[in-house]
């Protein structure tokens, strides 16, 4: 199977390459995209002669690389990502891009009837209705590169009858034990000390606010056609139970293993056709090895917005994502305090008018509008 990998220099991208390299000859990496990390790009090209197409972010890099690697067809910018998918003649697209920029390539991959292995959360959070519409019309297939949704998919594949709830698990992030009255004084260094693993700055902050789980609630809605009242999330400190489902008869089915994104990537690119086991229990609280807690909405005020996006539909996924990106960026730069992240998001969610059934172009317009509104609000905070 010919694979195009978007976001090849990031954590998921590099792990995807490792999974492809260690698999049998059924996968061939034919095209990649990288933002600004040209050194990593050149290392990948040196190791993989099968790559015939590549895309970078900037035109300046494009011109240099085009002359240096004349056996590769080069593209650049957001439009270059689309051309990469169109011209690489791939059968699968792994979308490991970060941010709103990942939405249009996801739509293009499905439009071109590709298999989409999706690690870009924003595609479903912002454009879930557009993606669901394409899938419902038989355009392409989608497999999430996400440990929680992979876990739910496994459990449902074993038994999807009489399901009561889909239950996502969350670590609770780096500030889960800090007293509420001390949250606002948390520094970026405090937030980046994740108790379970080391990740990039943005996702680690999102884990601390639990907006990453709000995003996953939205994803679960679109991936599994689940109504909000049937989607739940709980704090699970050990991050060993990747998610679970409950049945009407009171039993729970869980996917349990050490955290390993390579296993999730392997599951996605093999379209779920890998060996795995799930565990059936009558009470997950009685699973003595691990601990589970309800989510405290006072500690995690952003979590509720996942349900708001599902209920309100329209452009609110775009508003939620853009306002959070701006707020988190300003927190990382030391311009606002931790609790201000939620204030920025709340301001934008409450002050932008909805538009139902948006087009991609409208979502892009809303993304830009939200970022401006968020910045104006931050200037008033300062």
C-alpha positions as YAML, in Angstrom:
chain: A
units: angstrom
residues:
- id: 1
  name: UNK
  ca: [0.00, 0.00, 0.00]
- id: 2
  name: UNK
  ca: [1.35, 3.41, -1.05]
- id: 3
  name: UNK
  ca: [1.34, 5.91, 1.84]
- id: 4
  name: UNK
  ca: [1.47, 9.71, 1.95]
- id: 5
  name: UNK
  ca: [2.54, 11.00, 5.37]
- id: 6
  name: UNK
  ca: [1.64, 14.56, 6.35]
- id: 7
  name: UNK
  ca: [3.58, 16.00, 9.28]
- id: 8
  name: UNK
  ca: [6.48, 13.58, 8.96]
- id: 9
  name: UNK
  ca: [8.88, 15.40, 11.32]
- id: 10
  name: UNK
  ca: [6.55, 15.44, 14.35]
- id: 11
  name: UNK
  ca: [6.27, 12.77, 17.04]
- id: 12
  name: UNK
  ca: [3.43, 10.86, 15.34]
- id: 13
  name: UNK
  ca: [5.04, 11.29, 11.94]
- id: 14
  name: UNK
  ca: [8.39, 9.86, 13.02]
- id: 15
  name: UNK
  ca: [6.72, 6.99, 14.88]
- id: 16
  name: UNK
  ca: [4.64, 6.28, 11.76]
- id: 17
  name: UNK
  ca: [7.81, 6.00, 9.69]
- id: 18
  name: UNK
  ca: [9.25, 3.59, 12.24]
- id: 19
  name: UNK
  ca: [6.10, 1.45, 12.11]
- id: 20
  name: UNK
  ca: [6.17, 1.42, 8.29]
- id: 21
  name: UNK
  ca: [9.89, 0.52, 8.27]
- id: 22
  name: UNK
  ca: [9.37, -2.39, 10.67]
- id: 23
  name: UNK
  ca: [6.32, -3.77, 8.88]
- id: 24
  name: UNK
  ca: [6.43, -6.17, 5.98]
- id: 25
  name: UNK
  ca: [6.61, -5.02, 2.37]
- id: 26
  name: UNK
  ca: [2.89, -4.26, 2.21]
- id: 27
  name: UNK
  ca: [3.54, -0.55, 2.97]
- id: 28
  name: UNK
  ca: [5.54, 1.89, 0.87]
- id: 29
  name: UNK
  ca: [6.20, 5.49, 1.90]
- id: 30
  name: UNK
  ca: [5.92, 7.51, -1.33]
- id: 31
  name: UNK
  ca: [5.23, 11.07, -0.18]
- id: 32
  name: UNK
  ca: [5.87, 13.23, 2.89]
- id: 33
  name: UNK
  ca: [5.27, 16.74, 4.14]
- id: 34
  name: UNK
  ca: [7.35, 18.65, 6.67]
- id: 35
  name: UNK
  ca: [6.91, 22.20, 7.95]
- id: 36
  name: UNK
  ca: [10.21, 23.92, 8.72]
- id: 37
  name: UNK
  ca: [12.34, 21.03, 9.97]
- id: 38
  name: UNK
  ca: [14.44, 20.61, 6.85]
- id: 39
  name: UNK
  ca: [17.21, 18.65, 8.61]
- id: 40
  name: UNK
  ca: [14.77, 15.91, 9.58]
- id: 41
  name: UNK
  ca: [13.27, 16.00, 6.09]
- id: 42
  name: UNK
  ca: [16.66, 15.36, 4.50]
- id: 43
  name: UNK
  ca: [17.38, 12.50, 6.91]
- id: 44
  name: UNK
  ca: [14.08, 10.88, 5.93]
- id: 45
  name: UNK
  ca: [14.80, 11.31, 2.21]
- id: 46
  name: UNK
  ca: [18.27, 9.79, 2.62]
- id: 47
  name: UNK
  ca: [16.85, 6.69, 4.28]
- id: 48
  name: UNK
  ca: [13.77, 6.22, 2.05]
- id: 49
  name: UNK
  ca: [14.44, 6.05, -1.67]
- id: 50
  name: UNK
  ca: [10.77, 5.23, -2.23]
- id: 51
  name: UNK
  ca: [9.79, 8.87, -1.59]
- id: 52
  name: UNK
  ca: [9.03, 10.60, -4.88]
- id: 53
  name: UNK
  ca: [6.94, 13.52, -3.64]
- id: 54
  name: UNK
  ca: [7.53, 16.02, -0.83]
- id: 55
  name: UNK
  ca: [6.00, 19.25, 0.49]
- id: 56
  name: UNK
  ca: [7.46, 21.95, 2.74]
- id: 57
  name: UNK
  ca: [5.90, 25.02, 4.32]
- id: 58
  name: UNK
  ca: [7.93, 27.84, 2.77]
- id: 59
  name: UNK
  ca: [8.66, 28.71, -0.84]
- id: 60
  name: UNK
  ca: [12.29, 29.53, 0.00]
- id: 61
  name: UNK
  ca: [12.93, 25.97, 1.22]
- id: 62
  name: UNK
  ca: [10.97, 24.61, -1.74]
- id: 63
  name: UNK
  ca: [13.28, 26.33, -4.25]
- id: 64
  name: UNK
  ca: [16.46, 25.10, -2.56]
- id: 65
  name: UNK
  ca: [15.27, 21.52, -2.17]
- id: 66
  name: UNK
  ca: [13.86, 21.38, -5.70]
- id: 67
  name: UNK
  ca: [17.35, 22.01, -7.08]
- id: 68
  name: UNK
  ca: [19.08, 19.71, -4.58]
- id: 69
  name: UNK
  ca: [16.74, 16.70, -4.95]
- id: 70
  name: UNK
  ca: [15.71, 16.66, -8.59]
- id: 71
  name: UNK
  ca: [14.39, 13.09, -8.41]
- id: 72
  name: UNK
  ca: [11.64, 14.29, -6.04]
- id: 73
  name: UNK
  ca: [8.60, 16.29, -7.11]
- id: 74
  name: UNK
  ca: [8.29, 19.25, -4.72]
- id: 75
  name: UNK
  ca: [5.36, 21.32, -3.42]
- id: 76
  name: UNK
  ca: [4.99, 24.02, -0.77]
- id: 77
  name: UNK
  ca: [2.39, 25.71, 1.40]
- id: 78
  name: UNK
  ca: [-1.18, 24.70, 2.19]
- id: 79
  name: UNK
  ca: [-2.03, 24.19, -1.48]
- id: 80
  name: UNK
  ca: [1.05, 22.01, -1.79]
- id: 81
  name: UNK
  ca: [-0.41, 19.59, 0.76]
- id: 82
  name: UNK
  ca: [-3.45, 19.12, -1.47]
- id: 83
  name: UNK
  ca: [-1.34, 18.62, -4.58]
- id: 84
  name: UNK
  ca: [0.80, 16.12, -2.70]
- id: 85
  name: UNK
  ca: [-2.27, 13.98, -2.02]
- id: 86
  name: UNK
  ca: [-3.57, 14.33, -5.58]
- id: 87
  name: UNK
  ca: [-0.35, 13.60, -7.42]
- id: 88
  name: UNK
  ca: [1.33, 10.97, -5.24]
- id: 89
  name: UNK
  ca: [-1.12, 8.27, -6.35]
- id: 90
  name: UNK
  ca: [-1.24, 6.95, -2.78]
- id: 91
  name: UNK
  ca: [-3.87, 4.64, -1.31]
- id: 92
  name: UNK
  ca: [-3.54, 5.88, 2.28]
- id: 93
  name: UNK
  ca: [-2.95, 9.30, 3.84]
- id: 94
  name: UNK
  ca: [-1.58, 9.52, 7.38]
- id: 95
  name: UNK
  ca: [-2.53, 12.99, 8.61]
- id: 96
  name: UNK
  ca: [-0.22, 13.88, 11.51]
- id: 97
  name: UNK
  ca: [-0.47, 17.63, 10.96]
- id: 98
  name: UNK
  ca: [-1.20, 19.87, 13.95]
- id: 99
  name: UNK
  ca: [-3.91, 22.53, 13.88]
- id: 100
  name: UNK
  ca: [-6.55, 23.84, 11.49]
- id: 101
  name: UNK
  ca: [-4.20, 23.32, 8.54]
- id: 102
  name: UNK
  ca: [-4.93, 19.58, 8.80]
- id: 103
  name: UNK
  ca: [-8.62, 19.87, 7.94]
- id: 104
  name: UNK
  ca: [-8.44, 20.52, 4.21]
- id: 105
  name: UNK
  ca: [-6.00, 17.63, 3.54]
- id: 106
  name: UNK
  ca: [-8.35, 15.30, 5.45]
- id: 107
  name: UNK
  ca: [-11.26, 16.39, 3.29]
- id: 108
  name: UNK
  ca: [-9.15, 16.00, 0.15]
- id: 109
  name: UNK
  ca: [-8.01, 12.51, 1.13]
- id: 110
  name: UNK
  ca: [-11.60, 11.35, 1.58]
- id: 111
  name: UNK
  ca: [-12.73, 13.15, -1.59]
- id: 112
  name: UNK
  ca: [-10.02, 11.22, -3.44]
- id: 113
  name: UNK
  ca: [-11.39, 8.00, -1.89]
- id: 114
  name: UNK
  ca: [-8.23, 7.34, 0.15]
- id: 115
  name: UNK
  ca: [-7.93, 5.55, 3.49]
- id: 116
  name: UNK
  ca: [-7.36, 8.30, 6.05]
- id: 117
  name: UNK
  ca: [-5.33, 7.42, 9.16]
- id: 118
  name: UNK
  ca: [-6.12, 10.50, 11.23]
- id: 119
  name: UNK
  ca: [-4.00, 11.93, 14.04]
- id: 120
  name: UNK
  ca: [-5.14, 15.51, 13.38]
- id: 121
  name: UNK
  ca: [-7.83, 16.15, 16.03]
- id: 122
  name: UNK
  ca: [-8.85, 19.44, 14.48]
- id: 123
  name: UNK
  ca: [-10.19, 17.69, 11.37]
- id: 124
  name: UNK
  ca: [-13.10, 16.24, 13.36]
- id: 125
  name: UNK
  ca: [-13.41, 18.97, 16.01]
- id: 126
  name: UNK
  ca: [-13.64, 21.74, 13.41]
- id: 127
  name: UNK
  ca: [-14.95, 19.92, 10.35]
- id: 128
  name: UNK
  ca: [-16.74, 16.89, 11.76]
- id: 129
  name: UNK
  ca: [-19.93, 17.53, 9.81]
- id: 130
  name: UNK
  ca: [-18.04, 17.82, 6.52]
- id: 131
  name: UNK
  ca: [-16.08, 14.62, 7.18]
- id: 132
  name: UNK
  ca: [-19.15, 12.70, 8.31]
- id: 133
  name: UNK
  ca: [-20.97, 13.77, 5.16]
- id: 134
  name: UNK
  ca: [-18.14, 12.48, 2.94]
- id: 135
  name: UNK
  ca: [-17.96, 9.16, 4.78]
- id: 136
  name: UNK
  ca: [-21.75, 8.73, 4.63]
- id: 137
  name: UNK
  ca: [-21.55, 9.13, 0.84]
- id: 138
  name: UNK
  ca: [-18.96, 6.35, 0.62]
- id: 139
  name: UNK
  ca: [-15.94, 8.60, 0.13]
- id: 140
  name: UNK
  ca: [-12.87, 6.92, 1.59]
- id: 141
  name: UNK
  ca: [-12.42, 5.32, 5.01]
- id: 142
  name: UNK
  ca: [-11.23, 6.77, 8.31]
- id: 143
  name: UNK
  ca: [-9.19, 5.15, 11.09]
- id: 144
  name: UNK
  ca: [-8.19, 7.32, 14.08]
- id: 145
  name: UNK
  ca: [-4.60, 7.47, 15.29]
- id: 146
  name: UNK
  ca: [-5.66, 8.15, 18.84]
- id: 147
  name: UNK
  ca: [-5.29, 5.73, 21.74]
- id: 148
  name: UNK
  ca: [-8.74, 6.46, 23.19]
- id: 149
  name: UNK
  ca: [-10.72, 6.07, 19.99]
- id: 150
  name: UNK
  ca: [-8.61, 3.11, 18.91]
- id: 151
  name: UNK
  ca: [-9.51, 1.47, 22.25]
- id: 152
  name: UNK
  ca: [-13.22, 2.13, 21.79]
- id: 153
  name: UNK
  ca: [-13.06, 0.79, 18.23]
- id: 154
  name: UNK
  ca: [-11.47, -2.43, 19.49]
- id: 155
  name: UNK
  ca: [-14.10, -2.88, 22.20]
- id: 156
  name: UNK
  ca: [-16.97, -2.23, 19.79]
- id: 157
  name: UNK
  ca: [-15.48, -4.65, 17.27]
- id: 158
  name: UNK
  ca: [-15.59, -7.41, 19.88]
- id: 159
  name: UNK
  ca: [-19.19, -6.62, 20.91]
- id: 160
  name: UNK
  ca: [-21.20, -3.58, 19.82]
- id: 161
  name: UNK
  ca: [-24.60, -4.83, 21.03]
- id: 162
  name: UNK
  ca: [-26.54, -3.12, 23.83]
- id: 163
  name: UNK
  ca: [-23.89, -0.45, 24.39]
- id: 164
  name: UNK
  ca: [-24.79, 2.03, 27.13]
- id: 165
  name: UNK
  ca: [-21.84, 4.47, 27.11]
- id: 166
  name: UNK
  ca: [-18.48, 5.17, 25.49]
- id: 167
  name: UNK
  ca: [-16.05, 6.10, 28.27]
- id: 168
  name: UNK
  ca: [-12.87, 8.03, 27.47]
- id: 169
  name: UNK
  ca: [-10.01, 8.04, 29.96]
- id: 170
  name: UNK
  ca: [-7.86, 11.05, 30.84]
- id: 171
  name: UNK
  ca: [-4.68, 11.32, 32.91]
- id: 172
  name: UNK
  ca: [-5.84, 14.60, 34.43]
- id: 173
  name: UNK
  ca: [-2.65, 16.36, 33.44]
- id: 174
  name: UNK
  ca: [0.14, 17.94, 35.41]
- id: 175
  name: UNK
  ca: [-2.01, 20.07, 37.72]
- id: 176
  name: UNK
  ca: [-4.50, 17.40, 38.77]
- id: 177
  name: UNK
  ca: [-3.43, 17.51, 42.45]
- id: 178
  name: UNK
  ca: [-2.73, 21.24, 42.86]
- id: 179
  name: UNK
  ca: [-5.28, 23.03, 45.10]
- id: 180
  name: UNK
  ca: [-7.83, 24.97, 43.04]
- id: 181
  name: UNK
  ca: [-6.80, 28.28, 44.59]
- id: 182
  name: UNK
  ca: [-3.23, 27.75, 43.35]
- id: 183
  name: UNK
  ca: [-4.07, 26.89, 39.71]
- id: 184
  name: UNK
  ca: [-3.80, 30.44, 38.46]
- id: 185
  name: UNK
  ca: [-0.24, 30.74, 39.72]
- id: 186
  name: UNK
  ca: [0.94, 27.63, 37.84]
- id: 187
  name: UNK
  ca: [3.87, 28.44, 35.56]
- id: 188
  name: UNK
  ca: [4.51, 26.93, 32.15]
- id: 189
  name: UNK
  ca: [7.25, 24.83, 33.79]
- id: 190
  name: UNK
  ca: [4.70, 23.46, 36.27]
- id: 191
  name: UNK
  ca: [2.28, 22.61, 33.47]
- id: 192
  name: UNK
  ca: [4.91, 20.85, 31.36]
- id: 193
  name: UNK
  ca: [5.69, 18.36, 34.16]
- id: 194
  name: UNK
  ca: [3.22, 15.74, 32.98]
- id: 195
  name: UNK
  ca: [3.00, 12.90, 35.51]
- id: 196
  name: UNK
  ca: [2.93, 10.09, 32.93]
- id: 197
  name: UNK
  ca: [4.91, 11.10, 29.84]
- id: 198
  name: UNK
  ca: [6.71, 13.83, 27.93]
- id: 199
  name: UNK
  ca: [4.87, 15.51, 25.04]
- id: 200
  name: UNK
  ca: [4.99, 18.78, 23.12]
- id: 201
  name: UNK
  ca: [4.15, 22.01, 24.94]
- id: 202
  name: UNK
  ca: [0.74, 22.61, 23.34]
- id: 203
  name: UNK
  ca: [-0.67, 19.12, 23.96]
- id: 204
  name: UNK
  ca: [0.71, 19.12, 27.52]
- id: 205
  name: UNK
  ca: [-1.12, 22.36, 28.30]
- id: 206
  name: UNK
  ca: [-4.26, 20.93, 26.66]
- id: 207
  name: UNK
  ca: [-3.93, 17.90, 28.92]
- id: 208
  name: UNK
  ca: [-3.70, 20.15, 31.99]
- id: 209
  name: UNK
  ca: [-6.87, 22.06, 31.04]
- id: 210
  name: UNK
  ca: [-8.52, 18.84, 29.80]
- id: 211
  name: UNK
  ca: [-9.58, 20.52, 26.56]
- id: 212
  name: UNK
  ca: [-7.85, 17.63, 24.80]
- id: 213
  name: UNK
  ca: [-10.56, 15.40, 26.26]
- id: 214
  name: UNK
  ca: [-13.25, 17.87, 25.19]
- id: 215
  name: UNK
  ca: [-11.89, 17.49, 21.66]
- id: 216
  name: UNK
  ca: [-12.01, 13.70, 22.01]
- id: 217
  name: UNK
  ca: [-15.67, 13.87, 23.07]
- id: 218
  name: UNK
  ca: [-16.40, 15.65, 19.78]
- id: 219
  name: UNK
  ca: [-14.32, 13.10, 17.86]
- id: 220
  name: UNK
  ca: [-16.17, 10.21, 19.51]
- id: 221
  name: UNK
  ca: [-19.48, 11.76, 18.47]
- id: 222
  name: UNK
  ca: [-18.48, 11.79, 14.80]
- id: 223
  name: UNK
  ca: [-16.46, 8.58, 14.73]
- id: 224
  name: UNK
  ca: [-19.06, 6.39, 16.45]
- id: 225
  name: UNK
  ca: [-22.26, 8.33, 15.74]
- id: 226
  name: UNK
  ca: [-22.78, 8.63, 19.50]
- id: 227
  name: UNK
  ca: [-25.04, 11.21, 21.11]
- id: 228
  name: UNK
  ca: [-23.48, 13.38, 23.86]
- id: 229
  name: UNK
  ca: [-25.42, 11.67, 26.67]
- id: 230
  name: UNK
  ca: [-23.74, 8.40, 25.65]
- id: 231
  name: UNK
  ca: [-20.19, 9.80, 25.82]
- id: 232
  name: UNK
  ca: [-18.43, 10.11, 29.16]
- id: 233
  name: UNK
  ca: [-14.88, 10.77, 30.35]
- id: 234
  name: UNK
  ca: [-13.15, 9.85, 33.60]
- id: 235
  name: UNK
  ca: [-9.77, 10.53, 35.18]
- id: 236
  name: UNK
  ca: [-7.52, 7.48, 35.12]
- id: 237
  name: UNK
  ca: [-4.15, 8.30, 36.67]
- id: 238
  name: UNK
  ca: [-2.11, 5.36, 35.42]
- id: 239
  name: UNK
  ca: [-3.04, 5.78, 31.71]
- id: 240
  name: UNK
  ca: [-3.14, 2.00, 31.26]
- id: 241
  name: UNK
  ca: [-6.84, 1.68, 30.43]
- id: 242
  name: UNK
  ca: [-7.03, 3.56, 27.15]
- id: 243
  name: UNK
  ca: [-10.83, 3.75, 27.12]
- id: 244
  name: UNK
  ca: [-13.78, 1.45, 27.70]
- id: 245
  name: UNK
  ca: [-17.43, 0.91, 26.89]
- id: 246
  name: UNK
  ca: [-20.28, 0.03, 29.21]
- id: 247
  name: UNK
  ca: [-23.14, -2.33, 28.36]
- id: 248
  name: UNK
  ca: [-26.77, -2.25, 29.41]
- id: 249
  name: UNK
  ca: [-26.20, -5.41, 31.51]
- id: 250
  name: UNK
  ca: [-23.71, -3.55, 33.75]
- id: 251
  name: UNK
  ca: [-20.50, -5.00, 32.31]
- id: 252
  name: UNK
  ca: [-17.56, -2.99, 30.95]
- id: 253
  name: UNK
  ca: [-15.11, -3.83, 28.17]
- id: 254
  name: UNK
  ca: [-11.65, -2.24, 28.37]
- id: 255
  name: UNK
  ca: [-8.51, -1.97, 26.28]
- id: 256
  name: UNK
  ca: [-5.57, -2.27, 28.68]
- id: 257
  name: UNK
  ca: [-1.86, -1.93, 27.86]
- id: 258
  name: UNK
  ca: [1.18, 0.25, 28.42]
- id: 259
  name: UNK
  ca: [0.91, 3.56, 26.53]
- id: 260
  name: UNK
  ca: [2.43, 3.05, 23.07]
- id: 261
  name: UNK
  ca: [1.40, 5.19, 20.11]
- id: 262
  name: UNK
  ca: [3.20, 2.86, 17.70]
- id: 263
  name: UNK
  ca: [0.62, 0.18, 18.49]
- id: 264
  name: UNK
  ca: [-2.14, 2.68, 17.72]
- id: 265
  name: UNK
  ca: [-0.48, 3.66, 14.44]
- id: 266
  name: UNK
  ca: [-0.06, 0.00, 13.54]
- id: 267
  name: UNK
  ca: [-3.77, -0.58, 14.24]
- id: 268
  name: UNK
  ca: [-4.80, 2.38, 12.06]
- id: 269
  name: UNK
  ca: [-2.64, 1.69, 9.01]
- id: 270
  name: UNK
  ca: [-3.69, -1.97, 9.09]
- id: 271
  name: UNK
  ca: [-7.33, -0.80, 9.18]
- id: 272
  name: UNK
  ca: [-7.96, -2.52, 12.50]
- id: 273
  name: UNK
  ca: [-6.81, -5.91, 11.24]
- id: 274
  name: UNK
  ca: [-4.28, -6.64, 13.99]
- id: 275
  name: UNK
  ca: [-4.31, -8.99, 16.97]
- id: 276
  name: UNK
  ca: [-5.49, -7.49, 20.25]
- id: 277
  name: UNK
  ca: [-7.33, -8.44, 23.41]
- id: 278
  name: UNK
  ca: [-9.96, -6.62, 25.46]
- id: 279
  name: UNK
  ca: [-10.92, -7.24, 29.07]
- id: 280
  name: UNK
  ca: [-14.50, -7.68, 30.30]
- id: 281
  name: UNK
  ca: [-15.23, -6.72, 33.94]
- id: 282
  name: UNK
  ca: [-18.38, -6.20, 35.96]
- id: 283
  name: UNK
  ca: [-17.06, -3.04, 37.66]
- id: 284
  name: UNK
  ca: [-14.03, -1.08, 36.49]
- id: 285
  name: UNK
  ca: [-13.76, 0.54, 39.94]
- id: 286
  name: UNK
  ca: [-13.09, -2.95, 41.26]
- id: 287
  name: UNK
  ca: [-10.12, -3.37, 38.93]
- id: 288
  name: UNK
  ca: [-7.76, -2.96, 41.87]
- id: 289
  name: UNK
  ca: [-4.57, -2.17, 39.94]
- id: 290
  name: UNK
  ca: [-5.88, 1.16, 38.70]
- id: 291
  name: UNK
  ca: [-7.66, 4.27, 39.95]
- id: 292
  name: UNK
  ca: [-10.60, 6.12, 38.40]
- id: 293
  name: UNK
  ca: [-12.19, 9.44, 39.37]
- id: 294
  name: UNK
  ca: [-15.00, 11.64, 38.12]
- id: 295
  name: UNK
  ca: [-14.00, 14.86, 36.34]
- id: 296
  name: UNK
  ca: [-14.16, 17.98, 38.54]
- id: 297
  name: UNK
  ca: [-15.73, 20.72, 36.42]
- id: 298
  name: UNK
  ca: [-14.32, 23.40, 38.73]
- id: 299
  name: UNK
  ca: [-10.79, 22.19, 38.03]
- id: 300
  name: UNK
  ca: [-11.46, 21.61, 34.33]
- id: 301
  name: UNK
  ca: [-13.94, 24.29, 33.15]
- id: 302
  name: UNK
  ca: [-13.03, 23.76, 29.48]
- id: 303
  name: UNK
  ca: [-14.14, 20.14, 29.41]
- id: 304
  name: UNK
  ca: [-17.83, 21.03, 29.03]
- id: 305
  name: UNK
  ca: [-17.20, 22.70, 25.67]
- id: 306
  name: UNK
  ca: [-16.84, 19.34, 23.95]
- id: 307
  name: UNK
  ca: [-20.52, 18.74, 24.65]
- id: 308
  name: UNK
  ca: [-21.35, 22.32, 23.66]
- id: 309
  name: UNK
  ca: [-19.78, 21.80, 20.24]
- id: 310
  name: UNK
  ca: [-21.85, 18.66, 19.67]
- id: 311
  name: UNK
  ca: [-25.10, 20.30, 20.78]
- id: 312
  name: UNK
  ca: [-24.63, 23.62, 18.99]
- id: 313
  name: UNK
  ca: [-22.91, 22.22, 15.86]
- id: 314
  name: UNK
  ca: [-22.16, 24.75, 13.11]
- id: 315
  name: UNK
  ca: [-18.97, 26.76, 13.56]
- id: 316
  name: UNK
  ca: [-18.37, 26.21, 17.28]
- id: 317
  name: UNK
  ca: [-15.73, 23.51, 16.79]
- id: 318
  name: UNK
  ca: [-13.71, 26.08, 14.83]
- id: 319
  name: UNK
  ca: [-14.27, 28.69, 17.55]
- id: 320
  name: UNK
  ca: [-13.25, 26.30, 20.31]
- id: 321
  name: UNK
  ca: [-10.08, 25.19, 18.55]
- id: 322
  name: UNK
  ca: [-8.92, 28.64, 17.42]
- id: 323
  name: UNK
  ca: [-9.58, 30.39, 20.72]
- id: 324
  name: UNK
  ca: [-7.77, 27.64, 22.61]
- id: 325
  name: UNK
  ca: [-4.77, 27.73, 20.26]
- id: 326
  name: UNK
  ca: [-4.39, 31.48, 20.75]
- id: 327
  name: UNK
  ca: [-4.86, 31.27, 24.52]
- id: 328
  name: UNK
  ca: [-2.40, 28.40, 24.96]
- id: 329
  name: UNK
  ca: [0.20, 30.13, 22.78]
- id: 330
  name: UNK
  ca: [-0.05, 33.27, 24.91]
- id: 331
  name: UNK
  ca: [0.17, 31.24, 28.13]
- id: 332
  name: UNK
  ca: [3.30, 29.46, 26.88]
- id: 333
  name: UNK
  ca: [4.82, 32.85, 26.06]
- id: 334
  name: UNK
  ca: [4.05, 34.08, 29.58]
- id: 335
  name: UNK
  ca: [1.55, 36.74, 28.47]
- id: 336
  name: UNK
  ca: [-1.46, 35.37, 30.37]
- id: 337
  name: UNK
  ca: [-2.02, 33.19, 33.44]
- id: 338
  name: UNK
  ca: [-3.27, 29.63, 33.48]
- id: 339
  name: UNK
  ca: [-6.90, 30.41, 34.37]
- id: 340
  name: UNK
  ca: [-6.99, 33.02, 31.60]
- id: 341
  name: UNK
  ca: [-6.95, 30.22, 29.01]
- id: 342
  name: UNK
  ca: [-10.51, 29.28, 29.99]
- id: 343
  name: UNK
  ca: [-11.57, 32.95, 30.06]
- id: 344
  name: UNK
  ca: [-10.37, 33.48, 26.47]
- id: 345
  name: UNK
  ca: [-12.19, 30.39, 25.22]
- id: 346
  name: UNK
  ca: [-15.39, 31.25, 27.09]
- id: 347
  name: UNK
  ca: [-15.37, 34.80, 25.70]
- id: 348
  name: UNK
  ca: [-15.10, 33.58, 22.10]
- id: 349
  name: UNK
  ca: [-17.64, 30.76, 22.50]
- id: 350
  name: UNK
  ca: [-20.17, 33.25, 23.93]
- id: 351
  name: UNK
  ca: [-19.59, 36.11, 21.49]
- id: 352
  name: UNK
  ca: [-19.46, 34.63, 17.99]
- id: 353
  name: UNK
  ca: [-22.71, 33.99, 16.17]
- id: 354
  name: UNK
  ca: [-23.35, 30.47, 14.93]
- id: 355
  name: UNK
  ca: [-23.75, 29.39, 11.31]
- id: 356
  name: UNK
  ca: [-25.21, 25.94, 10.76]
- id: 357
  name: UNK
  ca: [-23.89, 23.60, 8.03]
- id: 358
  name: UNK
  ca: [-20.74, 25.66, 7.30]
- id: 359
  name: UNK
  ca: [-18.57, 25.16, 4.24]
- id: 360
  name: UNK
  ca: [-14.81, 24.76, 4.52]
- id: 361
  name: UNK
  ca: [-14.34, 28.38, 3.39]
- id: 362
  name: UNK
  ca: [-16.65, 29.64, 6.14]
- id: 363
  name: UNK
  ca: [-14.81, 27.56, 8.75]
- id: 364
  name: UNK
  ca: [-11.54, 29.10, 7.61]
- id: 365
  name: UNK
  ca: [-13.09, 32.56, 7.88]
- id: 366
  name: UNK
  ca: [-14.37, 31.78, 11.40]
- id: 367
  name: UNK
  ca: [-10.95, 30.44, 12.39]
- id: 368
  name: UNK
  ca: [-9.34, 33.75, 11.42]
- id: 369
  name: UNK
  ca: [-12.11, 35.82, 13.03]
- id: 370
  name: UNK
  ca: [-11.86, 33.88, 16.30]
- id: 371
  name: UNK
  ca: [-8.10, 34.33, 16.51]
- id: 372
  name: UNK
  ca: [-8.49, 38.10, 16.16]
- id: 373
  name: UNK
  ca: [-11.25, 38.21, 18.79]
- id: 374
  name: UNK
  ca: [-9.16, 36.10, 21.18]
- id: 375
  name: UNK
  ca: [-6.15, 38.40, 20.77]
- id: 376
  name: UNK
  ca: [-8.25, 41.52, 21.42]
- id: 377
  name: UNK
  ca: [-9.59, 39.93, 24.61]
- id: 378
  name: UNK
  ca: [-6.06, 39.01, 25.72]
- id: 379
  name: UNK
  ca: [-4.91, 42.58, 25.21]
- id: 380
  name: UNK
  ca: [-7.60, 43.66, 27.68]
- id: 381
  name: UNK
  ca: [-6.41, 41.04, 30.19]
- id: 382
  name: UNK
  ca: [-2.89, 42.40, 29.99]
...
